[in-house]
Amino acid sequence: LLKNTVSQMVYKHAISTVVPVRPIRLPSAADAEHGDAEPGNA
């Protein structure tokens, strides 16, 4: 239970950190930078 709570906290913190830096363009930005989508990220 504690481990699950910590995971959720870290995940929520990561989302809060990433969203302002990379707005909803994450897939497009990654596709443009790498030129090809990573395996599994269709």
C-alpha positions as MATLAB code, in Angstrom:
seq = 'LLKNTVSQMVYKHAISTVVPVRPIRLPSAADAEHGDAEPGNA';
ca = [
       0.000    0.000    0.000;
       2.761    2.422    0.935;
       4.714    1.570   -2.201;
       1.651    2.210   -4.359;
       1.087    5.575   -2.667;
       4.694    6.606   -3.275;
       4.460    5.559   -6.922;
       1.348    7.675   -7.400;
       3.039   10.630   -5.717;
       6.110   10.364   -7.950;
       3.960    9.922  -11.064;
       1.837   12.944  -10.176;
       4.951   15.012   -9.520;
       6.449   13.931  -12.847;
       3.292   14.969  -14.701;
       3.294   18.341  -12.960;
       6.922   18.837  -13.955;
       6.570   17.748  -17.576;
       3.299   19.417  -18.559;
       4.519   23.043  -18.383;
       7.751   22.207  -20.219;
       6.159   20.111  -22.952;
       2.569   21.009  -23.715;
       0.348   18.398  -25.342;
       2.790   18.327  -28.312;
       4.835   15.500  -26.724;
       4.217   12.887  -29.484;
       4.691   15.430  -32.276;
       7.843   16.881  -30.713;
       9.362   13.425  -30.198;
       8.457   12.401  -33.746;
      10.012   15.570  -35.178;
      13.202   15.245  -33.125;
      13.834   11.550  -33.742;
      12.412   11.573  -37.249;
      10.842    8.201  -36.506;
       8.505    7.109  -33.753;
      10.031    4.878  -31.110;
       8.928    1.228  -31.119;
       5.659    0.848  -29.304;
       4.764    4.513  -29.609;
       2.573    4.342  -32.690;
];
